């Protein structure tokens, strides 16, 4: 997929089904031992109650198809999700979404990343984030790194 065919646009409510499906597929690929189909209802509720009311959500599209998204809460600079279709990993989509997140929150960004997700940690470090602490995800119990980007 050519990066030149990717466009970024703001989320609209009609994106819900595609975004939830992309989230499930991407996380299932990243963590094949977990059953993300069992988590879809939880995720749909969280998407609708916690993310869409407050976050600025940017959608990445290629040839009319959603291939990624990023969510940033402009109130506190929290980057909750960056999701890219697995077939597009290694393309320019994730860097474009991070650049957009930095534009949305120019004062800085904070996020949590699973400590065992070496691919994501390398990506964030490459794009100017630093590990600023460790924690445990209150929902899953997984160990996470706190990561931050400051201009």
Kinemage of the C-alpha trace (Angstrom):
@kinemage 1
@onewidth
@group {chain A} dominant
@subgroup {mainchain}
@vectorlist {calphas} color= white
{ca unk a 1} P 0.000 0.000 0.000
{ca unk a 2} L 1.451 3.329 -0.989
{ca unk a 3} L 1.578 5.955 1.748
{ca unk a 4} L 0.483 8.532 -0.831
{ca unk a 5} L -2.960 6.870 -0.976
{ca unk a 6} L -3.566 7.382 2.755
{ca unk a 7} L -5.676 10.298 3.887
{ca unk a 8} L -6.464 11.460 7.405
{ca unk a 9} L -9.855 12.764 8.437
{ca unk a 10} L -11.869 13.304 11.588
{ca unk a 11} L -14.036 10.526 12.974
{ca unk a 12} L -17.783 10.555 12.329
{ca unk a 13} L -20.298 8.318 14.183
{ca unk a 14} L -20.748 6.191 11.065
{ca unk a 15} L -17.149 4.993 11.614
{ca unk a 16} L -18.075 3.051 14.774
{ca unk a 17} L -18.497 -0.425 13.275
{ca unk a 18} L -15.347 -0.230 11.144
{ca unk a 19} L -13.270 1.194 14.019
{ca unk a 20} L -14.408 -1.498 16.446
{ca unk a 21} L -13.744 -4.236 13.894
{ca unk a 22} L -10.288 -2.808 13.141
{ca unk a 23} L -9.509 -2.592 16.881
{ca unk a 24} L -10.489 -6.232 17.395
{ca unk a 25} L -8.546 -7.530 14.378
{ca unk a 26} L -5.420 -5.542 15.231
{ca unk a 27} L -5.293 -6.497 18.892
{ca unk a 28} L -6.071 -10.139 18.039
{ca unk a 29} L -3.090 -10.129 15.679
{ca unk a 30} L -0.835 -8.516 18.289
{ca unk a 31} L -1.976 -10.875 21.074
{ca unk a 32} L -3.138 -14.118 19.400
{ca unk a 33} L -3.406 -16.021 22.710
{ca unk a 34} L -6.190 -13.704 23.932
{ca unk a 35} L -9.794 -13.898 22.717
{ca unk a 36} L -10.663 -10.388 21.648
{ca unk a 37} L -14.010 -11.476 20.215
{ca unk a 38} L -15.092 -11.948 23.839
{ca unk a 39} L -14.085 -8.323 24.536
{ca unk a 40} L -15.952 -6.614 21.699
{ca unk a 41} L -19.019 -5.637 23.756
{ca unk a 42} L -16.794 -4.205 26.482
{ca unk a 43} L -14.769 -2.319 23.871
{ca unk a 44} L -17.905 -1.024 22.099
{ca unk a 45} L -19.180 0.347 25.413
{ca unk a 46} L -15.828 1.943 26.231
{ca unk a 47} L -15.529 3.395 22.721
{ca unk a 48} L -18.959 4.998 22.979
{ca unk a 49} L -18.848 6.116 26.618
{ca unk a 50} L -15.191 7.071 27.173
{ca unk a 51} L -13.547 7.814 23.839
{ca unk a 52} L -15.968 9.278 21.315
{ca unk a 53} L -17.463 11.840 23.745
{ca unk a 54} L -14.086 13.361 24.663
{ca unk a 55} L -11.295 12.332 22.307
{ca unk a 56} L -10.341 13.788 19.003
{ca unk a 57} L -10.302 10.726 16.786
{ca unk a 58} L -8.431 10.812 13.508
{ca unk a 59} L -9.153 8.127 10.938
{ca unk a 60} L -6.606 6.954 8.358
{ca unk a 61} L -8.138 5.769 5.094
{ca unk a 62} L -6.692 4.148 2.007
{ca unk a 63} L -8.842 3.702 -1.065
{ca unk a 64} L -11.979 4.430 0.967
{ca unk a 65} L -11.168 1.831 3.637
{ca unk a 66} L -10.267 2.529 7.272
{ca unk a 67} L -6.685 1.375 7.857
{ca unk a 68} L -6.029 3.061 11.191
{ca unk a 69} L -7.036 5.568 13.805
{ca unk a 70} L -5.654 7.489 16.762
{ca unk a 71} L -7.526 8.862 19.767
{ca unk a 72} L -6.266 11.832 21.790
{ca unk a 73} L -8.042 13.477 24.687
{ca unk a 74} L -7.271 17.185 24.194
{ca unk a 75} L -8.070 17.916 27.844
{ca unk a 76} L -4.997 16.053 29.089
{ca unk a 77} L -2.998 14.916 26.031
{ca unk a 78} L -3.729 11.242 26.657
{ca unk a 79} L -3.210 9.088 23.578
{ca unk a 80} L -5.455 6.137 24.372
{ca unk a 81} L -5.320 4.218 21.111
{ca unk a 82} L -3.298 4.089 17.950
{ca unk a 83} L -4.493 1.248 15.758
{ca unk a 84} L -3.160 0.315 12.326
{ca unk a 85} L -4.375 -2.608 10.243
{ca unk a 86} L -1.765 -5.381 10.513
{ca unk a 87} L -1.309 -5.530 6.738
{ca unk a 88} L -0.187 -1.871 6.949
{ca unk a 89} L 2.311 -2.305 9.789
{ca unk a 90} L 5.641 -0.815 8.765
{ca unk a 91} L 4.025 1.620 6.334
{ca unk a 92} L 3.794 5.357 6.911
{ca unk a 93} L 0.351 5.177 8.519
{ca unk a 94} L 1.374 4.932 12.187
{ca unk a 95} L 3.931 7.768 11.902
{ca unk a 96} L 1.277 9.927 10.208
{ca unk a 97} L -1.171 9.207 13.029
{ca unk a 98} L 1.449 10.047 15.679
{ca unk a 99} L 2.258 13.292 13.873
{ca unk a 100} L -1.449 14.134 13.888
{ca unk a 101} L -1.679 13.318 17.611
{ca unk a 102} L 1.228 15.696 18.254
{ca unk a 103} L -0.546 18.371 16.212
{ca unk a 104} L -3.762 17.861 18.212
{ca unk a 105} L -1.895 18.030 21.533
{ca unk a 106} L 1.160 20.228 20.936
{ca unk a 107} L 1.843 20.584 24.681
{ca unk a 108} L 2.633 16.860 24.883
{ca unk a 109} L 1.237 13.355 24.874
{ca unk a 110} L 1.072 10.586 27.454
{ca unk a 111} L 0.151 6.954 26.977
{ca unk a 112} L 0.345 3.502 28.487
{ca unk a 113} L 1.794 0.611 26.494
{ca unk a 114} L 1.921 -3.033 27.491
{ca unk a 115} L 5.430 -3.795 28.741
{ca unk a 116} L 5.544 -6.942 26.592
{ca unk a 117} L 4.710 -5.057 23.385
{ca unk a 118} L 8.292 -4.546 22.201
{ca unk a 119} L 7.191 -3.507 18.711
{ca unk a 120} L 5.050 -0.646 20.047
{ca unk a 121} L 7.690 0.449 22.556
{ca unk a 122} L 10.332 0.651 19.795
{ca unk a 123} L 7.901 2.627 17.649
{ca unk a 124} L 7.141 5.184 20.357
{ca unk a 125} L 10.812 5.579 21.279
{ca unk a 126} L 11.629 6.160 17.597
{ca unk a 127} L 8.996 8.914 17.489
{ca unk a 128} L 10.294 10.891 20.443
{ca unk a 129} L 8.507 9.289 23.392
{ca unk a 130} L 10.352 8.319 26.569
{ca unk a 131} L 9.497 5.719 29.175
{ca unk a 132} L 8.581 7.755 32.243
{ca unk a 133} L 7.395 5.041 34.598
{ca unk a 134} L 5.813 1.651 35.083
{ca unk a 135} L 2.333 0.695 36.194
{ca unk a 136} L -0.279 -2.036 35.985
{ca unk a 137} L -3.297 -1.730 33.714
{ca unk a 138} L -6.253 -1.547 36.139
{ca unk a 139} L -8.535 -3.385 33.687
{ca unk a 140} L -6.317 -6.249 32.523
{ca unk a 141} L -3.698 -6.467 35.240
{ca unk a 142} L -0.985 -6.336 32.559
{ca unk a 143} L 2.262 -4.531 33.298
{ca unk a 144} L 2.529 -1.287 31.332
{ca unk a 145} L 5.056 1.428 30.673
{ca unk a 146} L 4.024 5.035 31.011
{ca unk a 147} L 5.414 6.880 27.994
{ca unk a 148} L 5.473 10.605 27.280
{ca unk a 149} L 6.335 12.947 24.467
{ca unk a 150} L 7.108 16.591 25.107
{ca unk a 151} L 8.062 19.085 22.406
